[in-house]
């Protein structure tokens, strides 16, 4: 979930698990938290950002959104393009 300070990687858990991670990092004194996701988890990342902003921390704003494509190796060694997103929340 949180691999390094200020970054939350979105996976397959419920959105509220990641919301807790983001809110915890803000309460720990950070002014900026990045939410990162790839592929099918992108919609969950957007949900997490919106839940944090609308339900828990009204003073948090989306300061930056980056989208991109990452190339990963598939099961058979082939290159697969996967969409990615980074949402930066700031106090």
DAGI-V148782 format. One record per residue. RES is the residue in one letter. D_LAST is the distance of its C-alpha to the last C-alpha in Angstrom with 1 decimal. Layout:
BEGIN
res=RES d_last=D_LAST
res=RES d_last=D_LAST
END
This chain:
BEGIN
res=X d_last=20.7
res=X d_last=18.6
res=X d_last=20.7
res=X d_last=18.6
res=X d_last=15.4
res=X d_last=12.3
res=X d_last=14.7
res=X d_last=16.0
res=X d_last=19.3
res=X d_last=20.5
res=X d_last=24.1
res=X d_last=26.5
res=X d_last=25.1
res=X d_last=23.9
res=X d_last=20.5
res=X d_last=19.7
res=X d_last=20.3
res=X d_last=17.5
res=X d_last=15.2
res=X d_last=16.1
res=X d_last=15.4
res=X d_last=11.9
res=X d_last=11.1
res=X d_last=13.3
res=X d_last=11.5
res=X d_last=8.1
res=X d_last=10.7
res=X d_last=12.4
res=X d_last=10.1
res=X d_last=8.5
res=X d_last=5.3
res=X d_last=6.5
res=X d_last=9.1
res=X d_last=12.0
res=X d_last=14.3
res=X d_last=17.8
res=X d_last=20.9
res=X d_last=24.5
res=X d_last=27.2
res=X d_last=27.4
res=X d_last=24.1
res=X d_last=22.2
res=X d_last=22.5
res=X d_last=21.2
res=X d_last=18.1
res=X d_last=17.4
res=X d_last=18.2
res=X d_last=15.8
res=X d_last=12.8
res=X d_last=14.2
res=X d_last=14.9
res=X d_last=11.5
res=X d_last=10.2
res=X d_last=13.5
res=X d_last=14.8
res=X d_last=12.4
res=X d_last=8.8
res=X d_last=9.3
res=X d_last=6.0
res=X d_last=4.6
res=X d_last=6.4
res=X d_last=9.0
res=X d_last=9.1
res=X d_last=12.5
res=X d_last=15.3
res=X d_last=18.3
res=X d_last=21.6
res=X d_last=24.7
res=X d_last=27.8
res=X d_last=28.7
res=X d_last=32.4
res=X d_last=33.3
res=X d_last=36.8
res=X d_last=38.3
res=X d_last=40.7
res=X d_last=43.6
res=X d_last=42.1
res=X d_last=41.3
res=X d_last=38.2
res=X d_last=35.9
res=X d_last=33.1
res=X d_last=29.9
res=X d_last=27.0
res=X d_last=23.5
res=X d_last=19.9
res=X d_last=16.6
res=X d_last=13.5
res=X d_last=10.3
res=X d_last=7.0
res=X d_last=3.8
res=X d_last=0.0
END
